[in-house]
Amino acid sequence: VTAVKERQLPDLDDELAAKLGDFASVAELEEKVAESIVASKQSERLRQRERAVLDQLRERHHFALPEGVVENEIEGMLRDYAQSLAARGVDVENADVDWQRLADQVRPQAAQRVEARLILDAIAEARSVEVTSEELESMLAELARGQRTSTVALRQSMSRSGQLDQLRMQLRRRNTMAMLLGESTEPVTEDGDAGPATDPAPEDPE
């Protein structure tokens, strides 16, 4: 052994807290970290409950899926994956990616996502679930902040592209899921977790 190196970590003090996020003190930083951990756990528990509800619905309702819709979903998933590769600096055009193999891999997940949407849309229609203008405006404002644009400009852009109707449908499905969770009798463990379920949300094909 010719040398031993040890990583030097900065002292956890108010100066470091200020650099990390303009926190006034270490106590404020620790409080924010604790809040973030709690919020993350709550979000994961909610996702588990949603997955459990969707699994139950898929087990109860079996129907043939429109093949064209499933293919469109696969194309959308692969497009999102290609965009994520490009964001990492990968030359997608020349990347050594077997897109057909990836398409085959994500097909079951794409079918689950399509099935979940169709079921939620049918329930929303049967239960007359609606989206209020306040809910739509709130979501538009949130998206506009993320894109650093105005709500008016974003609404006009999404309206021209047809994305505004898609956003309204997404909110309607969210409201439908919230209604189903309120009615759910899914058993929950002591720490609040529901049983395991297959997630219909998009995953990285890798």
N, C-alpha and C positions, 0 to 999 in steps of 0.2 A: 504494500500500500504506500503510495507516494503522496497522496493528499486525500483529505476528507472535506467535502463541501457541505455546508449547511445553509438552507434557505433562510435569509434574514427577513422576517416579517415585520411590518411596521407596528408600532404600539397602537393598541386600540384606545384612542383618546379622542377628545373633542375635535382636534385638528383633522384627524383621519375621517371622522364622521362628516365634517364639513366638506371634505374632498369627495366623499362617496356620493353625496346627494344633497349637499347644502343643509345638512341637519345641524341643529343648534348644539346638540350634545350626543354623547354615546348613548345615553338613556333613550333619547328620541330615536336614534338609529335602531336600537334593540327593539323598541316598541313597534317600529315599522316592519322590521323583519318578522317579529312574532305575528303581526296582523297578516302579513303576506303568507306565512305558513298556514295559519288558520283558514284563510280564504282559499288557498290551494286545496286543502283537505276537504273543505265544504264543496268546492267545485267538483272534485273527483267523486265524492259521494253522490252528488246530483247526477253526474254522468253514469254512474253505476246503476242508479235507480231508473234512469231513462233507458239504459240498455236492457234492464230486466223487463220493463214494461213492453218495449219493442219486441223482445224475444217471445213474451207471452202472446202478443198480438199476432206475430207471425205463425206461432204454433196453432192458433185458433182459426186463422183465415189463410187458406191455401187457394191460390189462383194462378193462372198462367200470366207471365209477365210479357208485355210487348217487347219483342226482341229488339226492335229499333230503338226503343227507349234505353234498354240496357246497353246497347252498343254506343249510344250517345254518352251515357254515363261513363263508360270505359274510356272513350276518347277524351272526355273532360278530365278524368283522373290522370291519364297519361300526359295531357297538356299541362296540368298543374305540376306534375312531376318534372316535366321538361323545364318549366319556368323556374322551379326550385333549383335544378341543376345549373341553369344559366345564372341564377343569382349567386351561386357559389363560384362562379367563374369558369364553369365547364363549357367547352365548345360542343353544344348539343348536336350540331350537324355532323361532327366528326367523332362523336363519342362512341365507344364500343358498347352499345346498348342493344340488346335483343328486344325490340319493342313488342314483337308478337308474343314472346315468352312472358313479358310483363303483362300484356293484355290478358293472357290466359290466367296469370296469377291473380289479377285483381277482379276477374269476372265474378267470382262468388260474392265478393264484397260489394261490387257494383250492383248486383242483383238484390242484395239485402237493402242497399240504400234506396233503390227504386221501389222495392216492396214497402219499405217503411214509409216513404212519402205518399204512396198511393193509399195506404191504410189510414194515415193521419188525415189526408185530404178527405177521404170518405167519412171519417168520424167528424171532421170539422163541418162537413156539409150536413150530416145527420143531426148534429147538435147545434147547428147555426152559430158556430164560433166566428166571431168577427174581429177585425183589427181596427182600433180607434184611430182617428187622425192624430191624436196626441202620441200614440205609440209609434206611428209611422214617422212623425216629425222628430221624435226623440232619437230614433234609430238613424235617420238621415243626418241629424246634427252630430251624432257620434261618429258616423262614417266620414262626414265632412271634416271634422277635426283631425281624424287620422290621415286624411288626404290633403290636409292644409288648403282647403278650399271653402267656399261659402255653401251653406245649405241650399240656397236658391240655385246656384250653378250646378251643384251635384244633382238636385232634383230634375233640372232641365235635361242634363246629360243622360241620367238614368231613364227618364221618360222617353227620350228619343230612341234609346237602344232597347227598350222593352224591359230593362232591368228593374224598373220601379215596380212593375207587376210581380216580378219574381221576388223582390224584397217583401212585398205585401204577403205573398204566399208563404215565405219563410216565417214571417211573424205570425201568420195564422197557424202554422204547424207548431210553432213554439207555444202559442197560447193553448193549442189543443193538448200538447204534452203536459203543460202545467195543469190543465183540467184533469187529465188522466192521473197524474201523480197525486192530485188532491183526493181522487177517488180510490187510488190503489190500496190494496190490502196486502201488498208484497211484504213478506216478513223481513224485518231488519234486525241485524245483530246489535249487540250492546253498544258497539262503537259507531253505529249508524250506517254501516255498510250493507248494501243489498247483496244478493248472491251474484256469482260471476255470470257474465253474459258476453255475447259477441257484439263488438262495437261496429255499427254500420257507418261510423264516421270515416273520412278518408285517412288512409295510412300511406306511409312511404313504401312504394313497391319493393324497395330494397329490403 
